[in-house]
Amino acid sequence: MATEQGKAVVFLVDDEPIQNEMLKDYLDERFNFDIRTFESGESALREMNLNPQIVVLDFHLNSHLPDAQNGVEVLKKIKEASPNARVIMLSGQDKLDVAVDSMKFGAYDYVVKGETAFSRMENIMNNINELTSIRAANQSYKRVINFLWGAIGVVVVVSLFLVFKVFRRY
């Protein structure tokens, strides 16, 4: 999930280059991510080997290339290639059915483009970072608990062995 520098990889996928650059600049000021921008879903899909932690995906990706896949089609393929990637759908449409469809196919959240979109995106990314940290801590705790149960099991078995050995003498 991270590059060699230890930074989480974030993909910004929007066929509007200005939107991509503005969001990249905004996020660069607030996070220590390795942010990659793409103007089509197809180009982002070719780079899924980078295992992005977060993908910000425009709902309408075919405004410049009519044969390009739309956001939901790309979302499905991203989730197939990298099920743990958190995909945030970004759209100019404030329609409930569009948001529901996005979530149904695995989007983590849905953000409507507008004056609060970037700050909303920042909040979502903070939540994803917290969730990732909590899950990592949870995995560490599980390993420690499993180790302790194993150690307790060994102590119990050794204790029983010693008790039976002592009682055999009598």
Z-matrix of the N, CA and C atoms (Angstrom, degrees):
N
C 1 1.438
C 2 1.508 1 113.20
N 3 1.284 2 116.75 1 -8.56
C 4 1.461 3 118.84 2 -176.75
C 5 1.514 4 109.91 3 -128.02
N 6 1.311 5 114.94 4 154.42
C 7 1.456 6 120.14 5 176.60
C 8 1.522 7 108.78 6 -79.86
N 9 1.317 8 115.70 7 -179.75
C 10 1.461 9 120.33 8 -179.21
C 11 1.528 10 111.68 9 -59.71
N 12 1.328 11 117.34 10 -29.70
C 13 1.456 12 120.44 11 -179.56
C 14 1.528 13 110.92 12 -79.64
N 15 1.327 14 118.41 13 0.46
C 16 1.455 15 121.81 14 179.58
C 17 1.516 16 113.63 15 83.87
N 18 1.307 17 117.34 16 6.74
C 19 1.456 18 120.73 17 -179.67
C 20 1.527 19 110.09 18 -86.99
N 21 1.322 20 115.66 19 141.74
C 22 1.456 21 120.08 20 173.17
C 23 1.520 22 108.63 21 -68.43
N 24 1.325 23 115.51 22 142.00
C 25 1.464 24 121.51 23 178.88
C 26 1.523 25 108.78 24 -89.61
N 27 1.325 26 115.69 25 130.52
C 28 1.458 27 122.37 26 177.86
C 29 1.518 28 108.10 27 -125.12
N 30 1.336 29 116.10 28 130.17
C 31 1.459 30 121.81 29 175.75
C 32 1.524 31 108.39 30 -102.49
N 33 1.330 32 116.70 31 134.20
C 34 1.464 33 122.67 32 170.08
C 35 1.512 34 106.67 33 -113.33
N 36 1.324 35 116.76 34 117.19
C 37 1.459 36 121.47 35 -174.98
C 38 1.525 37 108.75 36 -119.90
N 39 1.324 38 115.37 37 106.52
C 40 1.462 39 120.92 38 -179.97
C 41 1.522 40 107.52 39 -152.34
N 42 1.327 41 116.82 40 136.69
C 43 1.464 42 119.40 41 -179.57
C 44 1.534 43 112.21 42 -80.39
N 45 1.328 44 116.69 43 3.56
C 46 1.463 45 121.61 44 173.71
C 47 1.530 46 107.74 45 -104.68
N 48 1.330 47 118.35 46 101.50
C 49 1.462 48 121.10 47 -176.01
C 50 1.533 49 113.72 48 -57.82
N 51 1.323 50 117.52 49 -33.96
C 52 1.464 51 119.95 50 179.94
C 53 1.520 52 110.17 51 -65.78
N 54 1.337 53 116.77 52 -41.92
C 55 1.470 54 121.26 53 177.10
C 56 1.530 55 110.13 54 -59.95
N 57 1.327 56 116.27 55 -45.82
C 58 1.468 57 121.04 56 178.87
C 59 1.526 58 111.45 57 -58.78
N 60 1.316 59 117.24 58 -47.59
C 61 1.465 60 121.02 59 -177.04
C 62 1.524 61 112.27 60 -67.22
N 63 1.338 62 116.33 61 -39.54
C 64 1.465 63 119.08 62 178.87
C 65 1.527 64 110.36 63 -64.75
N 66 1.325 65 117.32 64 -44.25
C 67 1.462 66 120.33 65 179.32
C 68 1.525 67 110.74 66 -66.81
N 69 1.327 68 116.90 67 -39.95
C 70 1.471 69 120.71 68 177.86
C 71 1.532 70 110.16 69 -60.07
N 72 1.318 71 117.17 70 -47.39
C 73 1.463 72 120.68 71 179.47
C 74 1.529 73 110.86 72 -60.84
N 75 1.313 74 116.73 73 -43.78
C 76 1.464 75 121.59 74 -179.69
C 77 1.528 76 110.51 75 -61.02
N 78 1.326 77 116.64 76 -46.72
C 79 1.472 78 120.81 77 -178.36
C 80 1.525 79 111.94 78 -71.04
N 81 1.340 80 117.07 79 -35.62
C 82 1.471 81 120.70 80 177.84
C 83 1.530 82 111.68 81 -59.74
N 84 1.331 83 116.80 82 -33.84
C 85 1.463 84 120.74 83 179.43
C 86 1.526 85 112.16 84 -71.61
N 87 1.330 86 117.29 85 -21.36
C 88 1.463 87 120.84 86 -171.00
C 89 1.525 88 115.05 87 -113.42
N 90 1.322 89 116.61 88 -20.21
C 91 1.461 90 120.31 89 -175.14
C 92 1.520 91 110.39 90 -133.63
N 93 1.319 92 114.83 91 159.05
C 94 1.457 93 121.88 92 176.20
C 95 1.533 94 108.37 93 -104.43
N 96 1.337 95 115.59 94 64.75
C 97 1.458 96 122.65 95 -178.59
C 98 1.526 97 110.40 96 -104.90
N 99 1.320 98 115.11 97 156.98
C 100 1.464 99 121.82 98 167.28
C 101 1.526 100 105.09 99 -93.95
N 102 1.334 101 116.15 100 97.80
C 103 1.466 102 121.06 101 -173.46
C 104 1.523 103 109.96 102 -96.56
N 105 1.326 104 114.56 103 126.59
C 106 1.466 105 121.69 104 177.61
C 107 1.525 106 108.24 105 -115.68
N 108 1.329 107 118.04 106 135.62
C 109 1.457 108 121.47 107 179.35
C 110 1.526 109 110.10 108 -109.03
N 111 1.332 110 114.31 109 145.89
C 112 1.462 111 122.00 110 -179.84
C 113 1.519 112 109.00 111 -139.39
N 114 1.328 113 115.66 112 141.85
C 115 1.463 114 120.10 113 179.36
C 116 1.518 115 112.95 114 -96.29
N 117 1.341 116 117.07 115 -1.44
C 118 1.465 117 119.64 116 176.26
C 119 1.525 118 109.22 117 -148.60
N 120 1.307 119 114.19 118 155.05
C 121 1.456 120 119.19 119 176.92
C 122 1.509 121 111.52 120 -65.12
N 123 1.320 122 116.55 121 -36.00
C 124 1.456 123 120.60 122 -179.51
C 125 1.526 124 111.68 123 -61.80
N 126 1.338 125 116.79 124 -42.13
C 127 1.471 126 118.93 125 179.80
C 128 1.535 127 110.81 126 -67.84
N 129 1.324 128 117.67 127 -35.00
C 130 1.473 129 120.15 128 177.13
C 131 1.525 130 110.27 129 -68.39
N 132 1.323 131 117.16 130 -40.96
C 133 1.468 132 120.54 131 -179.40
C 134 1.526 133 111.52 132 -61.97
N 135 1.334 134 117.02 133 -33.18
C 136 1.468 135 120.25 134 178.70
C 137 1.528 136 111.70 135 -67.05
N 138 1.325 137 117.89 136 -18.97
C 139 1.466 138 121.88 137 -177.39
C 140 1.538 139 112.63 138 -106.49
N 141 1.312 140 118.27 139 14.45
C 142 1.465 141 120.95 140 -177.86
C 143 1.520 142 112.50 141 -63.44
N 144 1.341 143 117.57 142 -16.13
C 145 1.461 144 120.60 143 175.98
C 146 1.538 145 111.72 144 -63.01
N 147 1.332 146 118.01 145 -14.04
C 148 1.459 147 121.89 146 176.85
C 149 1.531 148 111.50 147 -78.96
N 150 1.325 149 116.64 148 -5.51
C 151 1.471 150 123.18 149 178.20
C 152 1.530 151 112.84 150 50.23
N 153 1.316 152 116.86 151 65.60
C 154 1.468 153 118.10 152 179.75
C 155 1.523 154 111.10 153 -64.27
N 156 1.321 155 115.35 154 140.23
C 157 1.462 156 120.59 155 175.51
C 158 1.526 157 109.39 156 -77.10
N 159 1.329 158 115.73 157 -38.16
C 160 1.460 159 122.06 158 -177.63
C 161 1.526 160 108.75 159 -131.26
N 162 1.339 161 115.22 160 138.11
C 163 1.458 162 121.16 161 173.83
C 164 1.529 163 107.11 162 -127.10
N 165 1.320 164 116.45 163 121.90
C 166 1.461 165 121.28 164 172.81
C 167 1.515 166 105.63 165 -97.79
N 168 1.322 167 115.89 166 116.66
C 169 1.460 168 121.57 167 -168.68
C 170 1.519 169 110.75 168 -123.43
N 171 1.320 170 115.93 169 123.00
C 172 1.458 171 121.11 170 176.88
C 173 1.523 172 109.44 171 -70.23
N 174 1.314 173 115.73 172 140.01
C 175 1.467 174 120.70 173 -179.31
C 176 1.523 175 110.89 174 -69.26
N 177 1.336 176 117.22 175 -43.21
C 178 1.467 177 121.64 176 178.69
C 179 1.521 178 109.18 177 -101.65
N 180 1.311 179 116.26 178 105.07
C 181 1.469 180 120.27 179 -178.53
C 182 1.521 181 112.31 180 -108.78
N 183 1.303 182 117.57 181 4.88
C 184 1.459 183 117.90 182 -173.98
C 185 1.527 184 112.95 183 -116.15
N 186 1.331 185 117.16 184 32.72
C 187 1.461 186 118.37 185 179.27
C 188 1.529 187 112.03 186 -76.53
N 189 1.325 188 117.80 187 -30.84
C 190 1.468 189 120.61 188 179.75
C 191 1.525 190 112.15 189 -97.54
N 192 1.314 191 116.32 190 -35.11
C 193 1.461 192 121.20 191 179.23
C 194 1.525 193 107.98 192 -116.83
N 195 1.310 194 117.62 193 102.69
C 196 1.470 195 120.37 194 -174.08
C 197 1.526 196 114.19 195 -60.57
N 198 1.328 197 117.59 196 -25.16
C 199 1.472 198 119.18 197 -179.62
C 200 1.533 199 112.07 198 -91.72
N 201 1.327 200 117.05 199 3.73
C 202 1.474 201 120.53 200 178.34
C 203 1.523 202 109.45 201 -71.51
N 204 1.330 203 115.02 202 151.45
C 205 1.463 204 120.70 203 178.13
C 206 1.526 205 109.30 204 -71.37
N 207 1.335 206 115.25 205 148.50
C 208 1.458 207 118.32 206 176.42
C 209 1.528 208 109.76 207 -83.43
N 210 1.322 209 116.39 208 173.48
C 211 1.451 210 121.67 209 -174.89
C 212 1.514 211 114.34 210 -59.18
N 213 1.329 212 117.80 211 -40.29
C 214 1.469 213 120.18 212 -178.58
C 215 1.528 214 110.63 213 -67.24
N 216 1.323 215 117.46 214 -39.66
C 217 1.467 216 120.23 215 177.21
C 218 1.524 217 110.44 216 -61.95
N 219 1.325 218 116.59 217 -43.43
C 220 1.467 219 121.44 218 179.13
C 221 1.529 220 109.97 219 -67.00
N 222 1.330 221 116.86 220 -40.54
C 223 1.467 222 121.79 221 177.90
C 224 1.526 223 110.64 222 -55.25
N 225 1.320 224 117.04 223 -47.28
C 226 1.471 225 121.19 224 -179.65
C 227 1.525 226 110.83 225 -58.91
N 228 1.328 227 116.64 226 -42.57
C 229 1.465 228 120.29 227 -178.85
C 230 1.528 229 112.02 228 -71.44
N 231 1.325 230 116.60 229 -35.23
C 232 1.465 231 119.86 230 176.67
C 233 1.522 232 109.25 231 -62.57
N 234 1.331 233 116.87 232 -45.28
C 235 1.463 234 120.64 233 -177.88
C 236 1.530 235 111.10 234 -67.06
N 237 1.332 236 117.89 235 -30.39
C 238 1.473 237 120.83 236 174.33
C 239 1.520 238 110.52 237 -68.18
N 240 1.321 239 116.08 238 -45.31
C 241 1.468 240 121.19 239 -176.16
C 242 1.526 241 112.33 240 -75.18
N 243 1.315 242 116.73 241 -35.05
C 244 1.468 243 120.92 242 -175.19
C 245 1.533 244 109.17 243 -145.19
N 246 1.334 245 116.55 244 80.28
C 247 1.472 246 120.40 245 -174.14
C 248 1.533 247 114.11 246 -59.00
N 249 1.321 248 117.73 247 -24.65
C 250 1.471 249 119.99 248 -178.09
C 251 1.524 250 113.62 249 -87.10
N 252 1.321 251 117.32 250 -7.32
C 253 1.464 252 119.73 251 178.89
C 254 1.528 253 109.46 252 -66.16
N 255 1.311 254 115.56 253 135.87
C 256 1.469 255 120.95 254 176.73
C 257 1.524 256 107.08 255 -91.71
N 258 1.327 257 115.68 256 115.11
C 259 1.458 258 120.58 257 -177.52
C 260 1.522 259 109.01 258 -103.59
N 261 1.325 260 115.28 259 122.87
C 262 1.459 261 121.82 260 177.10
C 263 1.526 262 106.88 261 -106.42
N 264 1.319 263 115.86 262 115.66
C 265 1.462 264 120.09 263 179.10
C 266 1.523 265 108.52 264 -80.78
N 267 1.311 266 115.45 265 136.17
C 268 1.450 267 122.87 266 -179.56
C 269 1.521 268 107.16 267 -121.94
N 270 1.329 269 117.59 268 126.69
C 271 1.458 270 119.33 269 -176.15
C 272 1.515 271 111.22 270 -148.62
N 273 1.303 272 114.42 271 152.70
C 274 1.453 273 120.52 272 173.77
C 275 1.519 274 111.54 273 -81.49
N 276 1.323 275 116.28 274 -7.20
C 277 1.460 276 120.86 275 -177.37
C 278 1.525 277 110.89 276 -92.88
N 279 1.304 278 114.93 277 127.58
C 280 1.463 279 120.68 278 176.27
C 281 1.527 280 107.82 279 -102.09
N 282 1.334 281 115.03 280 60.52
C 283 1.464 282 120.33 281 -177.47
C 284 1.519 283 109.26 282 -117.52
N 285 1.310 284 115.41 283 131.87
C 286 1.452 285 121.09 284 -177.76
C 287 1.521 286 112.05 285 -61.49
N 288 1.341 287 117.63 286 -40.98
C 289 1.468 288 119.27 287 -177.56
C 290 1.523 289 112.05 288 -65.41
N 291 1.326 290 118.11 289 -32.39
C 292 1.464 291 121.57 290 177.08
C 293 1.535 292 109.43 291 -67.52
N 294 1.325 293 116.44 292 -43.43
C 295 1.466 294 120.78 293 178.36
C 296 1.525 295 110.62 294 -64.32
N 297 1.322 296 117.34 295 -43.36
C 298 1.463 297 121.35 296 -179.62
C 299 1.521 298 110.56 297 -63.42
N 300 1.334 299 117.11 298 -44.03
C 301 1.467 300 120.10 299 177.73
C 302 1.526 301 110.94 300 -59.95
N 303 1.309 302 116.38 301 -42.48
C 304 1.473 303 120.52 302 179.66
C 305 1.520 304 110.48 303 -61.07
N 306 1.309 305 116.25 304 -46.07
C 307 1.471 306 120.54 305 -178.80
C 308 1.524 307 110.58 306 -67.89
N 309 1.303 308 116.81 307 -36.74
C 310 1.464 309 121.30 308 -179.77
C 311 1.530 310 111.20 309 -60.49
N 312 1.306 311 116.23 310 -33.80
C 313 1.462 312 120.12 311 -178.53
C 314 1.519 313 113.52 312 -95.42
N 315 1.337 314 117.32 313 12.31
C 316 1.455 315 119.80 314 170.29
C 317 1.508 316 117.21 315 110.67
N 318 1.331 317 118.29 316 5.29
C 319 1.467 318 118.82 317 177.91
C 320 1.523 319 109.56 318 -66.39
N 321 1.298 320 116.14 319 142.26
C 322 1.464 321 122.53 320 178.10
C 323 1.527 322 109.94 321 -75.27
N 324 1.336 323 115.85 322 -38.54
C 325 1.462 324 120.60 323 -179.93
C 326 1.520 325 108.75 324 -158.50
N 327 1.320 326 115.20 325 172.74
C 328 1.455 327 122.96 326 -177.57
C 329 1.514 328 108.18 327 -134.99
N 330 1.325 329 116.78 328 126.19
C 331 1.457 330 121.49 329 -178.11
C 332 1.528 331 108.49 330 -123.34
N 333 1.326 332 115.01 331 131.60
C 334 1.464 333 120.78 332 177.13
C 335 1.524 334 107.92 333 -89.38
N 336 1.336 335 115.61 334 130.72
C 337 1.463 336 120.23 335 177.69
C 338 1.523 337 108.89 336 -61.89
N 339 1.313 338 114.33 337 137.82
C 340 1.455 339 119.87 338 179.96
C 341 1.505 340 109.30 339 165.93
N 342 1.327 341 115.94 340 -167.76
C 343 1.469 342 119.95 341 -173.71
C 344 1.519 343 113.81 342 -67.73
N 345 1.325 344 119.01 343 -22.35
C 346 1.468 345 120.85 344 -179.76
C 347 1.534 346 112.53 345 -104.27
N 348 1.325 347 117.43 346 3.84
C 349 1.470 348 120.55 347 -174.25
C 350 1.528 349 112.52 348 -61.14
N 351 1.323 350 117.38 349 -44.02
C 352 1.463 351 119.37 350 -176.41
C 353 1.527 352 111.54 351 -67.88
N 354 1.321 353 117.60 352 -42.57
C 355 1.468 354 118.86 353 178.40
C 356 1.524 355 110.57 354 -67.60
N 357 1.311 356 117.62 355 -34.81
C 358 1.468 357 120.49 356 175.78
C 359 1.527 358 109.80 357 -64.64
N 360 1.329 359 116.22 358 -41.27
C 361 1.459 360 121.62 359 177.79
C 362 1.531 361 109.93 360 -61.33
N 363 1.322 362 117.18 361 -41.61
C 364 1.461 363 121.41 362 178.02
C 365 1.534 364 110.41 363 -60.25
N 366 1.326 365 116.78 364 -45.22
C 367 1.471 366 120.66 365 178.90
C 368 1.521 367 111.74 366 -62.02
N 369 1.309 368 116.79 367 -42.26
C 370 1.467 369 120.62 368 179.70
C 371 1.526 370 109.94 369 -63.86
N 372 1.320 371 117.02 370 -43.15
C 373 1.463 372 120.06 371 -179.74
C 374 1.528 373 111.39 372 -66.61
N 375 1.318 374 116.81 373 -36.60
C 376 1.464 375 119.34 374 173.96
C 377 1.528 376 110.32 375 -61.87
N 378 1.322 377 116.70 376 -42.72
C 379 1.466 378 120.61 377 177.90
C 380 1.524 379 111.43 378 -62.46
N 381 1.326 380 116.91 379 -41.27
C 382 1.467 381 120.64 380 178.33
C 383 1.526 382 109.90 381 -63.57
N 384 1.329 383 117.34 382 -42.87
C 385 1.475 384 120.48 383 178.38
C 386 1.524 385 110.98 384 -61.20
N 387 1.333 386 116.56 385 -43.54
C 388 1.465 387 120.04 386 178.24
C 389 1.518 388 111.12 387 -63.43
N 390 1.315 389 116.35 388 -44.55
C 391 1.463 390 120.75 389 179.49
C 392 1.528 391 110.57 390 -61.33
N 393 1.317 392 117.03 391 -42.28
C 394 1.465 393 121.49 392 178.73
C 395 1.529 394 110.34 393 -62.82
N 396 1.325 395 117.00 394 -42.66
C 397 1.473 396 120.99 395 178.85
C 398 1.521 397 111.07 396 -64.87
N 399 1.315 398 116.33 397 -42.78
C 400 1.464 399 120.29 398 179.81
C 401 1.519 400 110.54 399 -64.31
N 402 1.312 401 117.10 400 -41.68
C 403 1.468 402 119.94 401 179.13
C 404 1.524 403 111.41 402 -65.34
N 405 1.328 404 117.00 403 -39.28
C 406 1.470 405 120.24 404 177.87
C 407 1.526 406 110.08 405 -64.15
N 408 1.333 407 116.73 406 -43.64
C 409 1.464 408 120.09 407 178.01
C 410 1.516 409 110.67 408 -63.41
N 411 1.323 410 116.28 409 -40.40
C 412 1.464 411 120.87 410 178.76
C 413 1.526 412 111.14 411 -61.07
N 414 1.324 413 117.22 412 -41.80
C 415 1.469 414 120.64 413 177.84
C 416 1.525 415 110.70 414 -63.99
N 417 1.321 416 116.49 415 -39.88
C 418 1.476 417 119.93 416 177.72
C 419 1.517 418 110.82 417 -63.31
N 420 1.327 419 116.55 418 -44.45
C 421 1.462 420 120.39 419 178.53
C 422 1.520 421 111.12 420 -62.22
N 423 1.329 422 117.20 421 -39.91
C 424 1.467 423 120.37 422 178.39
C 425 1.529 424 110.73 423 -61.69
N 426 1.334 425 116.51 424 -42.44
C 427 1.471 426 119.68 425 178.61
C 428 1.524 427 110.91 426 -63.10
N 429 1.322 428 117.19 427 -42.50
C 430 1.461 429 120.97 428 179.43
C 431 1.518 430 110.16 429 -64.40
N 432 1.315 431 117.60 430 -44.96
C 433 1.468 432 121.48 431 179.82
C 434 1.525 433 110.36 432 -62.30
N 435 1.321 434 117.24 433 -44.10
C 436 1.470 435 120.11 434 178.39
C 437 1.528 436 111.01 435 -61.95
N 438 1.333 437 116.16 436 -40.80
C 439 1.460 438 119.77 437 177.37
C 440 1.531 439 110.62 438 -62.47
N 441 1.330 440 116.12 439 -45.55
C 442 1.468 441 120.00 440 -179.89
C 443 1.525 442 111.53 441 -62.95
N 444 1.330 443 117.89 442 -41.40
C 445 1.474 444 119.99 443 177.18
C 446 1.528 445 110.04 444 -62.29
N 447 1.322 446 116.43 445 -40.25
C 448 1.464 447 119.50 446 177.40
C 449 1.522 448 111.57 447 -63.34
N 450 1.333 449 115.68 448 -43.04
C 451 1.473 450 119.85 449 178.72
C 452 1.523 451 110.87 450 -64.23
N 453 1.315 452 116.75 451 -41.81
C 454 1.468 453 120.43 452 177.84
C 455 1.528 454 109.77 453 -62.44
N 456 1.325 455 115.65 454 -41.35
C 457 1.469 456 119.43 455 178.10
C 458 1.513 457 111.89 456 -60.35
N 459 1.323 458 116.77 457 -42.90
C 460 1.467 459 120.76 458 178.84
C 461 1.526 460 110.11 459 -64.03
N 462 1.320 461 117.02 460 -43.92
C 463 1.469 462 120.72 461 179.32
C 464 1.522 463 110.49 462 -60.93
N 465 1.324 464 117.55 463 -43.73
C 466 1.464 465 121.44 464 179.58
C 467 1.522 466 110.79 465 -63.15
N 468 1.317 467 117.23 466 -45.69
C 469 1.468 468 120.75 467 -179.18
C 470 1.522 469 110.34 468 -63.59
N 471 1.324 470 117.28 469 -45.61
C 472 1.462 471 120.66 470 179.52
C 473 1.529 472 109.95 471 -63.58
N 474 1.328 473 117.17 472 -42.18
C 475 1.471 474 120.73 473 178.56
C 476 1.522 475 111.15 474 -61.63
N 477 1.309 476 117.58 475 -45.35
C 478 1.471 477 120.87 476 178.65
C 479 1.531 478 110.82 477 -62.78
N 480 1.320 479 115.69 478 -41.16
C 481 1.458 480 119.54 479 178.31
C 482 1.534 481 110.37 480 -59.76
N 483 1.331 482 115.94 481 -46.44
C 484 1.469 483 120.50 482 -179.25
C 485 1.524 484 111.02 483 -65.95
N 486 1.315 485 118.10 484 -39.56
C 487 1.459 486 121.43 485 178.97
C 488 1.524 487 109.98 486 -63.88
N 489 1.325 488 117.60 487 -46.77
C 490 1.465 489 120.22 488 179.32
C 491 1.518 490 111.49 489 -64.90
N 492 1.319 491 117.33 490 -34.99
C 493 1.453 492 121.59 491 178.71
C 494 1.536 493 110.20 492 -65.45
N 495 1.332 494 116.51 493 -41.50
C 496 1.456 495 121.07 494 178.91
C 497 1.526 496 110.00 495 -66.57
N 498 1.320 497 118.20 496 -44.12
C 499 1.462 498 121.02 497 -178.84
C 500 1.521 499 112.76 498 -68.16
N 501 1.287 500 119.13 499 -26.63
C 502 1.462 501 122.12 500 178.29
C 503 1.537 502 110.12 501 -66.47
N 504 1.306 503 116.16 502 -30.58
C 505 1.460 504 120.07 503 -179.16
C 506 1.529 505 110.84 504 -68.98
N 507 1.289 506 117.07 505 -26.06
C 508 1.473 507 120.09 506 -175.78
C 509 1.467 508 110.67 507 -97.69
